[in-house]
């Protein structure tokens, strides 16, 4: 069978996660969504923004990246 340049796609099944947040964090997230709308002209629900915010946070955390790399080498 021929090999394709594109490998098999990873599992993309969403996982639902329920969390509780403080009122001040909820307010900050609402303000963030408002600023996002003003900047991009598109309204997005906070619940749609949070996964992207978390991914950006994890991708920008050098300590996490280093620790994670150390785990996969084991």
MDAnalysis code that builds the backbone (N, CA, C; Angstrom):
import MDAnalysis as mda
import numpy as np

u = mda.Universe.empty(222, n_residues=74, atom_resindex=np.repeat(np.arange(74), 3), trajectory=True)
u.add_TopologyAttr("name", ["N", "CA", "C"] * 74)
u.add_TopologyAttr("resid", np.arange(1, 75))
u.add_TopologyAttr("resname", ["UNK", "UNK", "UNK", "UNK", "UNK", "UNK", "UNK", "UNK", "UNK", "UNK", "UNK", "UNK", "UNK", "UNK", "UNK", "UNK", "UNK", "UNK", "UNK", "UNK", "UNK", "UNK", "UNK", "UNK", "UNK", "UNK", "UNK", "UNK", "UNK", "UNK", "UNK", "UNK", "UNK", "UNK", "UNK", "UNK", "UNK", "UNK", "UNK", "UNK", "UNK", "UNK", "UNK", "UNK", "UNK", "UNK", "UNK", "UNK", "UNK", "UNK", "UNK", "UNK", "UNK", "UNK", "UNK", "UNK", "UNK", "UNK", "UNK", "UNK", "UNK", "UNK", "UNK", "UNK", "UNK", "UNK", "UNK", "UNK", "UNK", "UNK", "UNK", "UNK", "UNK", "UNK"])
u.atoms.positions = np.array([
    [0.856, -1.178, 0.000],
    [0.000, 0.000, 0.000],
    [0.901, 1.240, 0.000],
    [0.581, 2.264, -0.784],
    [1.424, 3.459, -0.854],
    [1.339, 4.280, 0.438],
    [2.409, 4.999, 0.732],
    [2.408, 5.890, 1.885],
    [1.981, 7.272, 1.429],
    [1.229, 7.942, 2.250],
    [0.791, 9.301, 1.968],
    [1.619, 10.281, 2.791],
    [1.795, 11.462, 2.284],
    [2.513, 12.498, 3.028],
    [1.772, 12.845, 4.317],
    [0.446, 12.856, 4.233],
    [-0.381, 13.134, 5.395],
    [-0.585, 11.848, 6.178],
    [-0.186, 11.870, 7.447],
    [-0.397, 10.686, 8.274],
    [-1.852, 10.628, 8.731],
    [-2.208, 9.515, 9.362],
    [-3.572, 9.357, 9.854],
    [-3.884, 10.471, 10.842],
    [-5.054, 11.068, 10.701],
    [-5.466, 12.170, 11.574],
    [-5.653, 11.672, 13.005],
    [-5.313, 12.497, 13.981],
    [-5.489, 12.103, 15.381],
    [-6.964, 12.106, 15.767],
    [-7.254, 11.519, 16.902],
    [-8.621, 11.516, 17.424],
    [-9.054, 12.959, 17.668],
    [-10.149, 13.354, 17.065],
    [-10.655, 14.720, 17.204],
    [-11.998, 14.749, 17.898],
    [-12.330, 13.692, 18.618],
    [-13.586, 13.634, 19.336],
    [-13.527, 14.604, 20.514],
    [-14.429, 15.574, 20.563],
    [-14.395, 16.539, 21.673],
    [-14.640, 15.845, 23.015],
    [-13.992, 16.353, 24.030],
    [-14.176, 15.872, 25.396],
    [-14.813, 17.010, 26.181],
    [-15.948, 16.734, 26.777],
    [-16.635, 17.773, 27.548],
    [-16.027, 17.824, 28.944],
    [-15.713, 19.039, 29.372],
    [-15.113, 19.270, 30.674],
    [-15.924, 20.348, 31.369],
    [-16.336, 20.082, 32.581],
    [-17.116, 21.048, 33.340],
    [-16.256, 21.579, 34.481],
    [-16.176, 22.898, 34.594],
    [-15.396, 23.520, 35.664],
    [-16.226, 24.592, 36.345],
    [-15.807, 24.952, 37.540],
    [-16.389, 26.090, 38.254],
    [-15.326, 27.172, 38.314],
    [-15.719, 28.405, 38.062],
    [-14.772, 29.521, 38.109],
    [-15.299, 30.590, 39.052],
    [-14.402, 31.455, 39.482],
    [-14.784, 32.534, 40.386],
    [-15.522, 33.620, 39.604],
    [-16.339, 34.395, 40.291],
    [-17.062, 35.473, 39.612],
    [-16.131, 36.465, 38.909],
    [-14.979, 36.774, 39.512],
    [-14.077, 37.730, 38.873],
    [-13.456, 37.162, 37.596],
    [-13.186, 35.861, 37.571],
    [-12.679, 35.247, 36.344],
    [-13.768, 35.226, 35.280],
    [-14.992, 34.954, 35.678],
    [-16.105, 34.978, 34.736],
    [-16.253, 36.366, 34.113],
    [-16.130, 37.391, 34.932],
    [-16.222, 38.765, 34.436],
    [-15.085, 39.058, 33.467],
    [-13.865, 38.645, 33.821],
    [-12.709, 38.883, 32.958],
    [-12.877, 38.172, 31.613],
    [-13.416, 36.971, 31.625],
    [-13.644, 36.237, 30.378],
    [-14.699, 36.936, 29.517],
    [-15.724, 37.478, 30.152],
    [-16.750, 38.224, 29.415],
    [-16.152, 39.469, 28.768],
    [-15.303, 40.169, 29.511],
    [-14.636, 41.352, 28.962],
    [-13.729, 40.939, 27.804],
    [-13.018, 39.830, 27.957],
    [-12.158, 39.336, 26.887],
    [-12.973, 39.083, 25.617],
    [-14.132, 38.435, 25.780],
    [-14.996, 38.152, 24.630],
    [-15.482, 39.455, 23.989],
    [-15.768, 40.472, 24.804],
    [-16.184, 41.773, 24.268],
    [-15.053, 42.413, 23.457],
    [-13.844, 42.379, 23.998],
    [-12.696, 42.955, 23.298],
    [-12.423, 42.176, 22.009],
    [-12.564, 40.865, 22.060],
    [-12.398, 40.029, 20.872],
    [-13.374, 40.469, 19.787],
    [-14.641, 40.673, 20.186],
    [-15.675, 41.104, 19.236],
    [-15.336, 42.464, 18.633],
    [-14.885, 43.386, 19.475],
    [-14.520, 44.721, 18.995],
    [-13.335, 44.660, 18.029],
    [-12.371, 43.817, 18.326],
    [-11.163, 43.716, 17.521],
    [-11.404, 43.001, 16.191],
    [-12.136, 41.890, 16.244],
    [-12.313, 41.060, 15.052],
    [-13.680, 41.205, 14.383],
    [-14.605, 41.915, 15.024],
    [-15.922, 42.102, 14.436],
    [-16.752, 40.841, 14.385],
    [-16.427, 39.909, 15.257],
    [-17.144, 38.635, 15.282],
    [-17.415, 38.251, 16.729],
    [-18.655, 37.929, 17.030],
    [-19.019, 37.527, 18.378],
    [-18.755, 36.044, 18.559],
    [-18.008, 35.719, 19.601],
    [-17.736, 34.325, 19.959],
    [-18.111, 34.137, 21.419],
    [-18.750, 33.025, 21.715],
    [-19.093, 32.718, 23.100],
    [-17.815, 32.436, 23.890],
    [-17.845, 32.794, 25.149],
    [-16.696, 32.524, 26.014],
    [-16.357, 31.033, 25.973],
    [-17.376, 30.196, 25.960],
    [-17.136, 28.744, 25.938],
    [-16.426, 28.300, 24.662],
    [-16.557, 29.056, 23.583],
    [-15.838, 28.732, 22.348],
    [-14.411, 29.279, 22.373],
    [-14.194, 30.344, 23.118],
    [-12.862, 30.940, 23.206],
    [-11.946, 30.178, 24.165],
    [-12.506, 29.640, 25.243],
    [-11.691, 29.024, 26.286],
    [-10.777, 27.908, 25.771],
    [-11.234, 26.964, 24.947],
    [-10.301, 25.925, 24.483],
    [-9.091, 26.506, 23.738],
    [-9.304, 27.550, 22.969],
    [-8.209, 28.174, 22.227],
    [-7.281, 28.940, 23.172],
    [-7.861, 29.532, 24.196],
    [-7.062, 30.230, 25.201],
    [-6.182, 29.230, 25.957],
    [-6.756, 28.100, 26.322],
    [-5.986, 27.079, 27.025],
    [-4.859, 26.529, 26.150],
    [-5.158, 26.275, 24.878],
    [-4.126, 25.774, 23.969],
    [-2.997, 26.792, 23.831],
    [-3.335, 28.067, 23.659],
    [-2.324, 29.117, 23.538],
    [-1.484, 29.203, 24.809],
    [-2.132, 29.062, 25.957],
    [-1.407, 29.090, 27.221],
    [-0.418, 27.937, 27.305],
    [-0.885, 26.733, 27.005],
    [-0.011, 25.561, 27.086],
    [1.122, 25.625, 26.068],
    [0.831, 26.095, 24.863],
    [1.864, 26.198, 23.841],
    [2.902, 27.258, 24.194],
    [2.522, 28.264, 24.978],
    [3.445, 29.325, 25.354],
    [4.192, 29.064, 26.656],
    [3.869, 27.992, 27.342],
    [4.493, 27.675, 28.621],
    [5.749, 26.837, 28.384],
    [6.895, 27.476, 28.405],
    [8.158, 26.782, 28.113],
    [8.470, 25.695, 29.135],
    [8.163, 25.956, 30.389],
    [8.400, 24.952, 31.426],
    [7.582, 23.697, 31.179],
    [6.335, 23.885, 30.792],
    [5.470, 22.746, 30.476],
    [6.002, 21.996, 29.268],
    [6.406, 22.727, 28.225],
    [6.927, 22.081, 27.015],
    [8.165, 21.243, 27.340],
    [9.042, 21.776, 28.166],
    [10.265, 21.060, 28.528],
    [9.925, 19.814, 29.351],
    [9.041, 19.968, 30.330],
    [8.644, 18.826, 31.164],
    [7.919, 17.765, 30.352],
    [7.092, 18.215, 29.424],
    [6.330, 17.279, 28.588],
    [7.258, 16.515, 27.665],
    [8.231, 17.193, 27.113],
    [9.215, 16.553, 26.227],
    [10.001, 15.508, 27.008],
    [10.350, 15.812, 28.243],
    [11.056, 14.870, 29.083],
    [10.259, 13.618, 29.365],
    [8.947, 13.750, 29.461],
    [8.069, 12.595, 29.715],
    [7.970, 11.691, 28.502],
    [7.896, 12.268, 27.290],
    [7.735, 11.427, 26.103],
    [9.046, 10.748, 25.728],
    [10.170, 11.248, 26.241],
    [11.453, 10.607, 25.968],
    [11.636, 9.373, 26.834],
    [10.882, 9.265, 27.911],
    [11.013, 8.146, 28.843],
    [10.439, 6.869, 28.283],
])
